[in-house]
Amino acid sequence: MAIETIWSFLGVAGWGEFWWVVIGFAGQLLFTARFLVQWIASERTRKSVIPVAFWYFSLGGGLVLFSYAVHRGDPVFILGQSMGIVIYSRNLWLIHAERRRAAAE
């Protein structure tokens, strides 16, 4: 398969854009992994739970996808990811603050 065929399929014109698409896919994979983590954790406990790893995958995927969105110049995608990043960060902050309080007691 010629590289031009791959670039055409991905809608890129060169190596620079190709690597940004790879970065975008990597971010999407991180973001998708959070659902697998949550599902496995819930199945193990037989109830719905959200493990801390869910929030780390959310933040990691959100940051990578935000970078990709900025590179692409997509304001809808940028806004959507930026809101998620704030929420994921806040949840991690609350989790770690609770752990610090518990450790201090």
C-alpha positions in Angstrom: 0.0 0.0 0.0 1.5 3.3 -1.0 1.9 6.1 1.5 -0.2 8.4 -0.6 -3.1 6.0 -0.3 -2.8 6.1 3.5 -2.5 9.9 3.5 -5.6 10.1 1.3 -7.6 7.9 3.5 -6.6 9.9 6.6 -7.0 13.3 4.8 -3.5 14.4 5.3 -1.0 15.9 2.9 2.4 15.2 4.6 4.3 13.7 7.5 3.5 16.6 9.9 -0.2 16.2 9.5 0.1 12.4 9.6 1.8 12.5 13.0 -1.0 14.9 14.3 -3.6 12.3 13.2 -1.6 9.6 15.0 -1.6 11.9 18.2 -5.3 12.3 17.8 -5.9 8.6 17.6 -3.7 8.1 20.6 -5.8 10.6 22.6 -8.9 8.9 21.5 -7.5 5.5 22.6 -6.7 6.9 26.1 -10.1 8.4 26.3 -11.7 5.1 25.3 -9.6 3.2 27.8 -11.3 5.0 30.7 -14.6 3.2 29.8 -12.9 -0.2 29.8 -11.3 0.6 33.2 -14.7 1.7 34.6 -16.5 -1.4 33.2 -13.9 -3.9 34.5 -14.0 -2.2 38.0 -17.8 -2.3 38.1 -17.9 -5.9 37.0 -15.4 -6.9 39.7 -17.5 -5.3 42.5 -20.8 -6.1 40.9 -21.9 -2.4 41.3 -21.2 0.8 39.4 -17.9 2.3 40.5 -15.6 4.9 39.0 -11.9 4.1 39.8 -9.3 6.9 40.1 -7.7 5.5 36.9 -10.9 6.5 35.0 -10.1 10.2 35.8 -6.5 9.9 34.9 -7.4 8.3 31.5 -10.0 11.0 31.1 -7.5 13.8 31.8 -4.7 12.2 29.6 -7.1 11.6 26.7 -8.6 15.1 27.1 -5.3 16.8 27.1 -4.1 15.0 24.0 -7.3 15.5 22.2 -7.3 19.2 23.2 -3.8 19.6 21.7 -5.0 17.9 18.6 -8.1 20.2 18.4 -5.9 23.3 18.8 -3.7 22.1 16.1 -6.7 21.5 13.8 -8.2 24.9 14.8 -11.6 23.4 15.6 -13.3 25.7 18.1 -16.2 23.3 18.9 -13.7 20.5 19.6 -11.5 22.9 21.6 -14.4 24.0 23.8 -15.7 20.5 24.4 -12.3 19.2 25.5 -11.4 22.2 27.6 -14.6 21.8 29.7 -13.8 18.1 30.2 -10.2 18.9 31.3 -11.5 21.2 34.0 -14.0 18.6 35.3 -11.4 15.7 35.2 -8.9 17.9 37.0 -11.4 18.9 39.7 -12.4 15.3 40.3 -8.7 14.3 40.8 -8.2 17.3 43.1 -11.2 16.2 45.2 -10.0 12.6 45.4 -6.5 13.5 46.5 -7.8 16.1 49.0 -10.0 13.5 50.5 -7.0 11.1 50.7 -4.9 13.8 52.4 -7.6 14.5 54.9 -8.0 10.7 55.7 -4.2 10.3 56.1 -4.1 13.3 58.5 -6.7 11.8 60.8 
